[in-house]
Amino acid sequence: MTATRYKKIERGKPISIMVNGEAIEAFHGESIAAAMLASGRRAFRHTVKGKQARGFFCGMGMCFDCIATVDGVPHVRTCMTEVSPDCVVELE
Ligand code: FES
């Protein structure tokens, strides 16, 4: 049996982003959704009618369950948006 070779994954430079007024750790090159999941957040938004929690679902920009306000821009898909230093995320 041959050993499987895995490419070592290098994380980007650590940075900090603000989510609902709280600083969380993120790494250059990753999405805002990845940083939020890594920090333990599962609810990204709540439905307008029933106020039910919605979170990361498709991870590829199709479901819109991960939308948030990013740097003042509403309805941004966080799974498709790369973190940037000092970006401010407000969950909807
Ligand atoms: S998780 Fe589906 S659009 Fe982001």
Residues whose N, C-alpha, C, O or C-beta is under 5 A from the ligand:
A	BS01	FES	F56 F57 C58 G59 M60 G61 M62 C63 F64 D65 C66 R77 C79
